[in-house]
Amino acid sequence: MIWDYRACDDSELDAVDRALCDYAVKLTLTPGQMDATDVGKLKALGLIDSQITVVVQVIGYFNYINRVADGLDVEPEGWMSRIEKRKWLAEKAKFSAGGEIEAG
């Protein structure tokens, strides 16, 4: 799942978590295309406004901090190898382009 949540089956990722991932991807990659139907999908699954607000704040924070790290060429944490970073960046590019992601 670390590379692509879309590869998970229903036993690994329930409908709410899958919808949250879909929402995060859309907000991250195409924020200008977000509209009321995106929030409506989350509400239809039982999320309330305060929960959705937190979701948006968490997604926004992660996007912000990743942009800062990328912009300053921050080195990965010690537990991450350069190979993992290269693989992550390659998989991120494939995901952004809508391509298939390699399993773990």
Rosetta blueprint (number, residue, H / E / L):
1 M L
2 I L
3 W L
4 D L
5 Y H
6 R H
7 A H
8 C L
9 D L
10 D L
11 S L
12 E L
13 L L
14 D L
15 A H
16 V H
17 D H
18 R H
19 A H
20 L H
21 C H
22 D H
23 Y H
24 A H
25 V H
26 K H
27 L H
28 T H
29 L H
30 T L
31 P H
32 G H
33 Q H
34 M L
35 D L
36 A H
37 T H
38 D H
39 V H
40 G H
41 K H
42 L H
43 K H
44 A H
45 L L
46 G L
47 L L
48 I L
49 D H
50 S H
51 Q H
52 I H
53 T H
54 V H
55 V H
56 V H
57 Q H
58 V H
59 I H
60 G H
61 Y H
62 F H
63 N H
64 Y H
65 I H
66 N H
67 R H
68 V H
69 A H
70 D H
71 G H
72 L L
73 D L
74 V L
75 E L
76 P L
77 E L
78 G L
79 W L
80 M L
81 S L
82 R H
83 I H
84 E H
85 K H
86 R H
87 K H
88 W H
89 L H
90 A H
91 E H
92 K H
93 A H
94 K H
95 F H
96 S H
97 A L
98 G L
99 G L
100 E L
101 I L
102 E L
103 A L
104 G L
